[in-house]
Amino acid sequence: MNQSISRRHFLQGSAVLGAGIIALPPGSQRTAGSVSMPAKAEKLRIAVIGVGGRGADNLQGVAGEQIVALCDVDRGRLNHAASQHPDAHLFADYREVLALDSLDAVVISTPDHSHAPAAALALKAGLDVYCEKPLTHDIYEARRLAQLAVEHSAVTQMGTQIHSWDNYRRVVERVQAGQLGPVREVHVFVNGKAWAGTEMPRDKPAIPADLDWDLWLGPAAERDYHPSYHPAGWRRYWAFGGGTMADMACHYMDLAYWALDLRYPQKIRADGPGLHPELTPAGLRVHYEFPARGSLPGLTLSWYDGDRKPEVLAELGLEEWQNGVLFVGDEGHLIADYTKLAMGPGRLSEMPAPPEFVPKSIGHYQEWIQACKTRGVTSCDFAYSGPLTEAVLLGNLAYRSGKELEWDARGMRVLNQPALDSMIRVKARDGWSFLD
């Protein structure tokens, strides 16, 4: 294994060293002859960037393919993954991984702030990309990755695994079959999980010997290392994550987006506890207004997390639901979480399901793998998951601005708050801007 690559110096001595609004439709095909693609029977040559936490699960999800490279800034996590894939080349710096000419595809499971730089480099290198949710850390990044995926005819998938579960499919069928009548109101709530910052770290512990802190920061502004950031705690800080909303809304708002053909909201307002410039809130409520879509009427979608919960749950006798999506239509309501659904009132609670028309998924990872090999379509490609992520991030932006936002989707700007441009596109640290 080549040890000359500059940012892998800390691996030496390791016991495992041997080892615009998108106009094109989702799943646009790569032009013939533009890249070399494997035949259907061959295994994809995959690099996995970020191999701890969600990364470990994602690595397992694609383990049936050829794992060419593993990358992580934490040597302990990297060594553990390498023990299961001894033939993989090891890296600390994903920029070096994405310079390899022996890859077909990449799986990205880094903290949120590093999703877009890694994905942009991969797309520009002609690779297919699987990226954890939320797709990006800022709004511009979500839009730009969707554009790059189309420009490079890449097969993409965002890691919202629940999208591939059967229950969401049954909900989509009932809503789209019109069993609720026109839906004008949706409530999405998550009360079982909270990523809230409490205080900024004050001490300055030494950087662990196994961690390359500069690479962990990546595009983020320089700051001292602290264990409250790595591992996992980074979600509590605006610099790296987006709190509970960024973590969970792509899972739950996904169902409303899918069932009701949502894209870009027109107005967004939010309320929560007092704003901290660095820390994410303990509880948040966000209200979106979406325009009519064809024959579908305009609607409001409300998000609740932490100690916030929709009052309409009590009105409908649904207080026992801790997490879920509530569709309110002219004829009745439907509530669902990952694994179950219920309808009401009265006769709707016994209404039989319509004929199934959303095919069963072969699995979220297998969907992507098969599409990479056949140049097919995935269900959560960046043309779909980009706008979903954008809406999620707009909720956090509304909270941080303290004002109702009038969103100009085509211009990607807040009409009534031009000063927010710097939060729509966050400036990357020198050497880490790869989206242009």
C-alpha positions as CSV (number, residue, x, y, z in Angstrom):
1,M,0.0,0.0,0.0
2,N,1.3,3.4,-1.0
3,Q,2.4,5.4,2.1
4,S,3.5,8.5,0.1
5,I,0.2,10.4,0.2
6,S,0.9,13.4,2.4
7,R,-2.1,13.5,4.8
8,R,-1.9,9.8,5.7
9,H,1.2,10.3,7.9
10,F,-0.6,9.5,11.1
11,L,-1.5,6.0,9.9
12,Q,2.1,4.8,9.9
13,G,2.7,2.2,12.5
14,S,-0.9,1.1,12.5
15,A,-1.5,-2.6,12.8
16,V,-3.8,-2.6,9.8
17,L,-1.6,-0.7,7.3
18,G,-1.4,-3.8,5.2
19,A,-4.9,-3.6,4.7
20,G,-30.6,27.1,-10.5
21,I,-33.9,25.2,-9.9
22,I,-33.4,21.9,-11.4
23,A,-35.2,21.6,-14.6
24,L,-34.2,18.0,-15.6
25,P,-36.1,15.1,-14.1
26,P,-34.7,12.9,-11.4
27,G,-32.5,10.1,-12.6
28,S,-31.4,11.7,-15.8
29,Q,-29.2,9.3,-17.7
30,R,-25.5,9.6,-18.1
31,T,-24.6,10.2,-21.8
32,A,-23.3,7.1,-23.5
33,G,-19.5,6.8,-23.5
34,S,-19.0,9.7,-21.0
35,V,-17.6,7.4,-18.3
36,S,-16.5,3.8,-18.0
37,M,-19.2,1.9,-16.2
38,P,-19.1,-1.7,-14.9
39,A,-21.3,-4.3,-16.5
40,K,-24.4,-5.4,-14.4
41,A,-22.7,-8.5,-13.0
42,E,-19.5,-6.7,-11.8
43,K,-19.1,-5.3,-8.4
44,L,-18.9,-1.5,-7.9
45,R,-15.5,-0.2,-6.8
46,I,-16.6,2.0,-3.8
47,A,-14.8,4.4,-1.4
48,V,-16.4,5.0,1.9
49,I,-15.7,8.4,3.5
50,G,-16.5,8.4,7.2
51,V,-16.6,4.9,8.7
52,G,-17.9,5.5,12.3
53,G,-21.4,6.0,13.5
54,R,-23.7,6.2,10.5
55,G,-20.7,5.5,8.4
56,A,-20.3,2.1,9.9
57,D,-23.9,1.2,9.1
58,N,-23.5,2.6,5.5
59,L,-20.3,0.6,5.0
60,Q,-22.2,-2.5,6.0
61,G,-24.9,-1.6,3.6
62,V,-22.6,-1.7,0.6
63,A,-20.2,-4.3,1.9
64,G,-21.2,-6.7,-0.9
65,E,-19.5,-4.6,-3.4
66,Q,-15.7,-4.1,-3.8
67,I,-14.5,-1.7,-1.0
68,V,-11.5,-0.1,-2.6
69,A,-10.8,2.7,0.0
70,L,-11.8,3.7,3.5
71,C,-11.4,7.2,4.8
72,D,-11.7,8.7,8.2
73,V,-9.9,11.4,10.2
74,D,-10.2,9.3,13.3
75,R,-7.6,6.5,13.2
76,G,-9.4,4.4,15.8
77,R,-12.6,4.3,13.7
78,L,-10.6,3.7,10.5
79,N,-8.6,0.8,12.0
80,H,-11.9,-0.9,13.1
81,A,-13.4,-0.6,9.7
82,A,-10.1,-1.7,8.1
83,S,-10.1,-4.9,10.2
84,Q,-13.2,-5.9,8.3
85,H,-12.0,-4.9,4.9
86,P,-8.2,-5.6,5.0
87,D,-7.8,-5.1,1.2
88,A,-9.0,-1.5,1.3
89,H,-6.6,1.4,1.0
90,L,-6.7,3.7,4.0
91,F,-6.9,7.5,4.0
92,A,-7.4,10.4,6.3
93,D,-8.1,13.0,3.6
94,Y,-11.0,12.5,1.3
95,R,-9.5,14.8,-1.2
96,E,-6.9,12.1,-1.9
97,V,-9.5,9.4,-2.1
98,L,-11.4,11.3,-4.7
99,A,-8.3,11.7,-6.8
100,L,-8.0,7.9,-7.3
101,D,-8.8,6.6,-10.8
102,S,-9.9,3.2,-9.6
103,L,-13.4,4.2,-8.3
104,D,-16.9,3.9,-9.6
105,A,-18.8,5.4,-6.6
106,V,-18.5,6.9,-3.1
107,V,-20.5,6.7,0.1
108,I,-20.2,9.9,2.3
109,S,-21.0,9.7,6.0
110,T,-19.1,12.6,7.5
111,P,-20.5,15.3,9.8
112,D,-22.9,17.6,7.9
113,H,-20.5,20.4,7.2
114,S,-18.3,18.1,5.1
115,H,-21.0,16.5,3.0
116,A,-21.1,19.0,0.2
117,P,-17.3,19.5,-0.4
118,A,-16.8,15.7,-0.6
119,A,-19.9,15.1,-2.7
120,A,-19.0,18.0,-5.1
121,L,-15.5,16.6,-5.6
122,A,-16.9,13.1,-6.2
123,L,-19.4,14.3,-8.8
124,K,-16.8,16.3,-10.6
125,A,-14.7,13.2,-10.7
126,G,-17.5,11.3,-12.5
127,L,-18.4,9.2,-9.5
128,D,-21.9,8.1,-8.4
129,V,-22.6,9.3,-4.8
130,Y,-24.5,8.1,-1.8
131,C,-24.6,10.8,0.9
132,E,-26.1,10.8,4.4
133,K,-28.9,13.1,5.4
134,P,-29.2,16.0,5.5
135,L,-27.7,16.3,2.1
136,T,-25.8,19.5,3.0
137,H,-25.1,22.0,5.7
138,D,-26.2,25.1,3.9
139,I,-28.9,25.9,1.3
140,Y,-26.7,26.8,-1.6
141,E,-24.9,23.5,-1.2
142,A,-28.1,21.6,-1.6
143,R,-29.0,23.4,-4.8
144,R,-25.5,23.1,-6.2
145,L,-25.2,19.4,-5.5
146,A,-28.5,18.8,-7.3
147,Q,-27.2,20.8,-10.3
148,L,-23.8,18.9,-10.3
149,A,-25.6,15.6,-10.2
150,V,-27.5,16.5,-13.4
151,E,-24.5,18.0,-15.1
152,H,-22.4,14.9,-14.5
153,S,-25.3,12.4,-15.1
154,A,-24.5,10.8,-11.7
155,V,-26.6,8.2,-9.9
156,T,-27.2,9.6,-6.5
157,Q,-29.0,8.7,-3.3
158,M,-29.5,10.5,0.1
159,G,-29.4,8.3,3.1
160,T,-33.0,8.6,4.2
161,Q,-33.4,4.8,4.7
162,I,-37.0,5.0,5.9
163,H,-38.0,6.1,2.4
164,S,-37.5,2.5,1.3
165,W,-39.7,1.0,4.1
166,D,-43.1,-0.4,3.2
167,N,-45.2,1.8,5.6
168,Y,-44.2,5.1,3.8
169,R,-45.3,3.5,0.5
170,R,-48.8,2.6,1.9
171,V,-49.2,6.2,3.2
172,V,-48.3,7.7,-0.1
173,E,-50.8,5.4,-1.9
174,R,-53.7,6.4,0.5
175,V,-53.0,10.1,0.2
176,Q,-52.5,10.1,-3.6
177,A,-55.6,7.9,-4.0
178,G,-57.6,10.7,-2.5
179,Q,-58.8,8.9,0.6
180,L,-58.4,12.1,2.7
181,G,-59.7,14.4,0.0
182,P,-57.6,17.5,-0.7
183,V,-54.8,17.9,1.9
184,R,-54.3,21.5,3.0
185,E,-52.5,21.0,6.4
186,V,-49.7,18.8,7.5
187,H,-48.1,18.5,11.0
188,V,-44.7,16.8,11.4
189,F,-43.4,16.2,14.9
190,V,-40.4,14.6,16.6
191,N,-40.5,14.4,20.4
192,G,-38.4,11.3,20.9
193,K,-35.0,12.9,20.1
194,A,-33.3,16.2,20.8
195,W,-29.9,17.7,19.8
196,A,-29.7,20.9,21.8
197,G,-26.6,22.8,22.8
198,T,-26.3,23.9,26.4
199,E,-23.0,25.9,26.6
200,M,-19.9,26.5,24.6
201,P,-16.8,24.6,25.7
202,R,-14.3,26.7,27.7
203,D,-11.4,24.3,28.3
204,K,-8.8,23.4,25.7
205,P,-7.9,19.7,26.0
206,A,-5.2,18.2,23.8
207,I,-6.1,16.8,20.4
208,P,-6.2,13.0,20.6
209,A,-3.3,11.4,18.9
210,D,-5.6,9.4,16.7
211,L,-7.5,12.4,15.4
212,D,-6.5,14.8,12.6
213,W,-8.4,17.8,13.8
214,D,-7.6,20.1,10.9
215,L,-9.1,17.6,8.5
216,W,-12.1,17.1,10.7
217,L,-12.8,20.9,10.5
218,G,-12.5,20.8,6.8
219,P,-14.4,23.8,5.3
220,A,-15.4,25.1,8.8
221,A,-13.6,28.0,10.4
222,E,-10.7,27.2,12.6
223,R,-11.4,26.6,16.3
224,D,-9.9,24.6,19.1
225,Y,-10.6,20.9,19.4
226,H,-13.1,19.7,22.1
227,P,-14.6,16.3,22.7
228,S,-18.1,17.9,22.7
229,Y,-17.7,18.2,18.9
230,H,-16.3,14.7,18.1
231,P,-17.7,12.2,18.0
232,A,-21.5,12.9,17.4
233,G,-21.9,16.0,19.5
234,W,-21.2,18.3,16.5
235,R,-25.0,18.2,15.8
236,R,-25.5,20.7,18.6
237,Y,-23.4,23.4,17.0
238,W,-24.5,25.6,14.0
239,A,-20.9,25.5,12.6
240,F,-21.2,21.7,12.0
241,G,-24.8,20.6,12.2
242,G,-28.3,21.9,12.6
243,G,-29.8,20.4,15.7
244,T,-32.8,18.1,15.9
245,M,-34.3,19.6,12.8
246,A,-31.3,18.9,10.5
247,D,-31.0,15.4,12.0
248,M,-34.6,14.3,11.8
249,A,-36.7,16.4,9.4
250,C,-35.3,14.8,6.3
251,H,-36.7,11.5,7.6
252,Y,-40.2,12.8,8.6
253,M,-40.8,15.6,6.2
254,D,-39.8,13.2,3.4
255,L,-43.2,11.5,3.8
256,A,-45.1,14.7,3.2
257,Y,-42.8,15.7,0.3
258,W,-43.3,12.4,-1.4
259,A,-47.1,12.0,-0.8
260,L,-47.9,15.6,-1.8
261,D,-45.4,16.4,-4.5
262,L,-43.8,19.3,-2.5
263,R,-40.8,21.3,-3.7
264,Y,-40.0,24.8,-2.6
265,P,-41.9,26.7,0.2
266,Q,-42.9,30.3,-0.4
267,K,-43.0,31.5,3.3
268,I,-41.3,30.2,6.4
269,R,-41.5,31.3,10.0
270,A,-40.2,29.8,13.2
271,D,-40.2,30.2,16.9
272,G,-38.2,28.6,19.7
273,P,-36.2,29.5,22.8
274,G,-33.8,32.4,22.8
275,L,-31.3,32.3,20.0
276,H,-27.7,31.4,20.7
277,P,-25.3,32.3,17.9
278,E,-23.4,29.0,18.2
279,L,-25.8,26.5,19.8
280,T,-28.9,24.7,18.4
281,P,-32.2,25.0,20.2
282,A,-33.9,22.6,22.6
283,G,-37.3,22.9,20.9
284,L,-38.4,24.4,17.6
285,R,-41.6,25.1,15.7
286,V,-41.5,26.0,12.0
287,H,-44.4,26.8,9.7
288,Y,-44.1,26.6,5.9
289,E,-46.5,27.8,3.2
290,F,-46.4,25.8,0.0
291,P,-48.1,26.9,-3.3
292,A,-50.6,24.9,-5.3
293,R,-49.1,22.1,-7.4
294,G,-51.2,21.4,-10.5
295,S,-54.5,20.1,-9.2
296,L,-53.2,20.0,-5.6
297,P,-54.1,22.9,-3.4
298,G,-51.7,25.1,-1.5
299,L,-51.0,23.9,2.0
300,T,-49.3,24.7,5.3
301,L,-46.7,22.3,6.8
302,S,-45.7,22.7,10.5
303,W,-42.7,21.1,12.1
304,Y,-42.3,20.5,15.9
305,D,-39.4,19.1,17.9
306,G,-38.2,18.9,21.5
307,D,-41.0,20.0,23.8
308,R,-43.2,21.3,20.9
309,K,-46.1,19.3,19.8
310,P,-49.2,20.0,17.6
311,E,-52.3,21.0,19.5
312,V,-54.4,19.2,16.9
313,L,-53.2,15.9,18.2
314,A,-55.3,16.3,21.4
315,E,-58.2,17.5,19.4
316,L,-58.1,14.3,17.3
317,G,-57.4,12.0,20.3
318,L,-53.9,11.2,19.0
319,E,-51.8,12.3,22.0
320,E,-50.1,8.9,22.3
321,W,-48.1,9.5,19.1
322,Q,-44.6,10.8,20.0
323,N,-43.2,11.1,16.5
324,G,-45.1,11.2,13.2
325,V,-46.7,13.0,10.2
326,L,-50.3,14.0,10.4
327,F,-52.1,14.8,7.1
328,V,-55.3,16.8,7.5
329,G,-57.6,16.6,4.5
330,D,-61.1,17.8,3.7
331,E,-62.5,14.3,4.3
332,G,-60.4,13.2,7.3
333,H,-56.9,12.6,8.6
334,L,-54.1,10.1,8.4
335,I,-51.2,9.9,10.9
336,A,-48.1,7.8,10.4
337,D,-44.6,7.1,11.7
338,Y,-41.9,4.8,10.4
339,T,-43.9,1.6,10.9
340,K,-47.6,2.2,11.3
341,L,-50.5,4.4,10.2
342,A,-54.0,5.2,11.3
343,M,-56.9,7.1,9.7
344,G,-60.0,8.8,11.0
345,P,-62.5,9.8,11.9
346,G,-65.3,7.3,11.8
347,R,-65.6,5.4,8.5
348,L,-62.1,6.4,7.4
349,S,-60.6,4.3,10.3
350,E,-61.9,1.2,8.5
351,M,-61.3,2.3,4.9
352,P,-59.5,-0.5,3.0
353,A,-56.2,0.3,1.4
354,P,-56.2,1.2,-2.3
355,P,-54.5,-1.2,-4.7
356,E,-50.7,-0.9,-4.2
357,F,-49.1,1.2,-6.9
358,V,-45.7,2.1,-5.3
359,P,-43.5,-0.9,-5.9
360,K,-41.7,-2.5,-3.0
361,S,-38.1,-1.3,-2.6
362,I,-35.2,-3.7,-3.0
363,G,-33.6,-1.8,-0.1
364,H,-32.1,1.7,0.1
365,Y,-28.5,0.7,-0.6
366,Q,-29.4,-1.9,-3.2
367,E,-31.6,0.7,-5.0
368,W,-28.5,2.9,-5.4
369,I,-26.1,0.0,-6.2
370,Q,-28.4,-1.4,-8.9
371,A,-29.0,2.0,-10.4
372,C,-25.2,2.7,-10.5
373,K,-24.8,-0.5,-12.5
374,T,-27.8,-0.1,-14.9
375,R,-27.8,3.7,-15.0
376,G,-31.3,3.6,-13.5
377,V,-33.2,5.8,-11.1
378,T,-33.2,6.0,-7.3
379,S,-36.0,7.2,-5.1
380,C,-34.0,9.8,-3.1
381,D,-31.7,11.1,-5.8
382,F,-30.3,14.7,-5.3
383,A,-33.0,16.1,-7.6
384,Y,-35.5,15.0,-5.0
385,S,-33.5,15.2,-1.8
386,G,-31.9,18.5,-2.6
387,P,-35.2,20.5,-2.4
388,L,-36.2,18.5,0.7
389,T,-32.9,19.4,2.4
390,E,-33.3,23.0,1.3
391,A,-36.7,23.2,3.0
392,V,-35.3,21.7,6.2
393,L,-32.4,24.2,6.3
394,L,-34.8,27.1,5.6
395,G,-36.6,26.2,8.8
396,N,-33.4,26.7,10.7
397,L,-32.7,29.9,8.8
398,A,-36.1,31.3,9.7
399,Y,-35.4,30.5,13.4
400,R,-32.0,32.1,13.3
401,S,-33.2,35.2,11.5
402,G,-36.1,35.8,13.9
403,K,-38.4,36.8,11.0
404,E,-40.8,35.3,8.5
405,L,-39.0,34.6,5.3
406,E,-40.3,35.2,1.8
407,W,-38.4,32.6,-0.2
408,D,-37.6,33.3,-3.9
409,A,-36.7,29.7,-5.0
410,R,-35.7,30.7,-8.5
411,G,-33.3,33.4,-7.2
412,M,-32.4,31.4,-4.1
413,R,-32.7,34.4,-1.9
414,V,-34.9,35.8,0.9
415,L,-36.8,38.6,-0.7
416,N,-37.5,40.5,2.6
417,Q,-34.1,39.7,4.2
418,P,-31.2,40.2,1.8
419,A,-28.8,40.3,4.7
420,L,-29.2,36.5,5.0
421,D,-27.3,35.8,1.9
422,S,-24.2,35.0,3.9
423,M,-26.2,32.2,5.7
424,I,-27.6,30.8,2.6
425,R,-24.1,30.2,1.3
426,V,-21.6,29.9,4.1
427,K,-18.0,30.8,3.1
428,A,-15.7,27.8,3.2
429,R,-12.3,27.9,4.7
430,D,-9.5,28.4,2.2
431,G,-8.7,25.2,0.3
432,W,-12.1,23.7,1.0
433,S,-14.4,25.3,-1.6
434,F,-15.2,22.8,-4.3
435,L,-18.7,23.6,-5.5
436,D,-17.9,26.2,-8.2
